[in-house]
Amino acid sequence: MKKLLTLLTLLPLTLLAHLNIAVSYPYIGALTKSIGGEHINTVVLAKGNWDPHFVIPRPSLITKVRNADALIMNGGQLEIGWLPPLINRAGNPRTSPRASSFLNLSHHIELINKPVDVDRKDGDIHPDGNPHFHLNPNNILLLAGVIKKFLISLDHEHQEVYEKNYASFLSSWSEKIKGWEQKMAAKKGMKVIQFHDNLAYFNQAYGLQNIGTIEPLPGIPPSSKHTFKIIELIKEQKPCCILHDVYHSTKTAEYISSKTGIKIVLMPHDINSLESIDDLGSLFDHLTEAVQ
């Protein structure tokens, strides 16, 4: 039996009816399904309303990785606390970082905000740079191309299908980008506060100016001293709003709002992070409409 299982593991992926591709986050699953179509099944490990930094490696997730034919991760050390343990416990050679059936998307994107020095005193920083690159819709186009090539490398038999699906996605997404750019054009230069700098790529795409974060350092809860500094900063700089993620408590932001009158805007980071966000298009529809 053990020899048979080993033989099945080594069979070419093209002999399988469908590719079972495990992905770390919902946006990756949606993008992969758009390119792969009926020839793949996507297995999403993390839910959209979870904090993407902290996912509990439950036994059910281990099983999903163990049964996968390939794995696609965001990278940039966003999954550093939870995905490596899943991979190790699953023991699936197809999902090993050394396998050709493993894709780290961050290796194909130019990351911003890369720290000069890495020291724990500076909080929970990402040595490779800010890993939330999918929140620039232009990067979604780049990622679609990377995923297309990855699927073709796994399943050359259906290359024509993947190329066709990619071309269709490229056309429709490019049109959406034009609409979002028009919507955001008048907001260029607008000052904002964030809880955590997860919108760095979104801000870069549309010229928003982040002047401060409610977190004093990445991953460090806000102190009273820092909160009062943010209140004074808001009074002085007059940003439009607090762009707040959906997975941290808004308690401190609400206090700041009560002292300054600044509004709090919930900014979803992934599909299903809010009930109204059910695909990639609605994610960016919401983000571009929310900033006022």
Protein Blocks (a to p, Z undefined) as FASTA:
>chain_A
ZZmmmmmmmpcfklpmbdcdddfbfklmmmmmmmnmmmbccddfbdfkbcfkbccddfkl
mmmmmmpcbdcdebjolmmmmmmmmmmmnopaklgfkbmkbccfklmcccehiafbdcfk
lojadfkbpfklmmpmklmmmmmmmmmmmmmmmmmmlmmmmmmmmmmmmmmmmmmmmmmm
mmmmmmgoiacddfbdcllmmmmmnopacfbdfblbghiacdfklmmmmmmmmmmnopab
dcddfkbcfklmmmmmmmnopacddddfbehkamklmbfklmmmmmmmmpZZ
